[in-house]
Amino acid sequence: MEIDIFSGDLKGLAYLEIEFSNTESANDYSTPNWVIKDVTTDLNYKNGYLARYGIPKSYYEYIK
């Protein structure tokens, strides 16, 4: 488990990143209650998007 905390233009954004050895382990994992939103499949949170466009507008909806 790794937590990435961003600074600069991405200040306020943090990721919890977990790599699982298999699909069963991933499916059995319970997300901590302090996690605001799972953005695994959201292309707006991929590194390339963040580098080009900054924090996605949807981020501000998640933190309300």
C-alpha positions as a Markdown table, in Angstrom:
| # | Residue | x | y | z |
|---|---|---|---|---|
| 1 | Met | 0.0 | 0.0 | 0.0 |
| 2 | Glu | 1.3 | 3.4 | -0.9 |
| 3 | Ile | -0.2 | 6.9 | -0.4 |
| 4 | Asp | 0.8 | 9.6 | -3.0 |
| 5 | Ile | 0.3 | 13.1 | -1.8 |
| 6 | Phe | 0.6 | 15.7 | -4.5 |
| 7 | Ser | 1.9 | 19.3 | -4.3 |
| 8 | Gly | 2.2 | 22.3 | -6.6 |
| 9 | Asp | -0.7 | 22.5 | -9.1 |
| 10 | Leu | -2.1 | 19.2 | -7.8 |
| 11 | Lys | -2.0 | 20.2 | -4.1 |
| 12 | Gly | -4.9 | 18.7 | -2.2 |
| 13 | Leu | -4.9 | 15.5 | -4.3 |
| 14 | Ala | -3.8 | 12.2 | -2.7 |
| 15 | Tyr | -4.0 | 8.6 | -4.0 |
| 16 | Leu | -4.1 | 5.4 | -2.1 |
| 17 | Glu | -2.4 | 2.9 | -4.4 |
| 18 | Ile | -2.6 | -0.9 | -3.8 |
| 19 | Glu | -1.3 | -3.6 | -6.0 |
| 20 | Phe | -2.8 | -7.1 | -5.6 |
| 21 | Ser | -1.2 | -10.4 | -6.6 |
| 22 | Asn | -4.5 | -11.7 | -8.0 |
| 23 | Thr | -8.1 | -10.8 | -8.8 |
| 24 | Glu | -9.4 | -12.7 | -5.8 |
| 25 | Ser | -7.4 | -10.6 | -3.4 |
| 26 | Ala | -8.5 | -7.4 | -5.1 |
| 27 | Asn | -12.2 | -8.4 | -4.9 |
| 28 | Asp | -11.8 | -9.3 | -1.2 |
| 29 | Tyr | -10.3 | -6.0 | -0.3 |
| 30 | Ser | -12.4 | -3.6 | 1.8 |
| 31 | Thr | -11.7 | 0.0 | 1.0 |
| 32 | Pro | -11.0 | 2.1 | 4.1 |
| 33 | Asn | -13.8 | 4.4 | 5.2 |
| 34 | Trp | -11.6 | 7.4 | 4.8 |
| 35 | Val | -11.2 | 6.9 | 1.1 |
| 36 | Ile | -13.4 | 9.4 | -0.7 |
| 37 | Lys | -13.7 | 7.9 | -4.1 |
| 38 | Asp | -12.3 | 5.0 | -6.1 |
| 39 | Val | -10.9 | 6.5 | -9.3 |
| 40 | Thr | -9.3 | 3.3 | -10.6 |
| 41 | Thr | -11.1 | 3.4 | -13.9 |
| 42 | Asp | -11.5 | 7.2 | -14.2 |
| 43 | Leu | -9.2 | 8.4 | -17.0 |
| 44 | Asn | -9.2 | 11.9 | -15.6 |
| 45 | Tyr | -7.0 | 10.7 | -12.7 |
| 46 | Lys | -4.3 | 9.0 | -14.8 |
| 47 | Asn | -0.9 | 10.6 | -14.7 |
| 48 | Gly | -1.0 | 11.9 | -18.3 |
| 49 | Tyr | -4.3 | 13.7 | -17.7 |
| 50 | Leu | -3.1 | 15.2 | -14.4 |
| 51 | Ala | 0.1 | 16.5 | -16.0 |
| 52 | Arg | -1.7 | 18.1 | -18.9 |
| 53 | Tyr | -4.9 | 19.4 | -17.3 |
| 54 | Gly | -4.4 | 19.4 | -13.5 |
| 55 | Ile | -7.0 | 18.3 | -10.9 |
| 56 | Pro | -10.2 | 17.2 | -12.7 |
| 57 | Lys | -13.4 | 19.1 | -12.0 |
| 58 | Ser | -14.9 | 16.0 | -10.6 |
| 59 | Tyr | -12.5 | 16.1 | -7.7 |
| 60 | Tyr | -14.4 | 19.1 | -6.2 |
| 61 | Glu | -17.6 | 17.1 | -6.3 |
| 62 | Tyr | -16.0 | 14.2 | -4.4 |
| 63 | Ile | -14.7 | 16.4 | -1.6 |
| 64 | Lys | -18.0 | 18.2 | -0.8 |
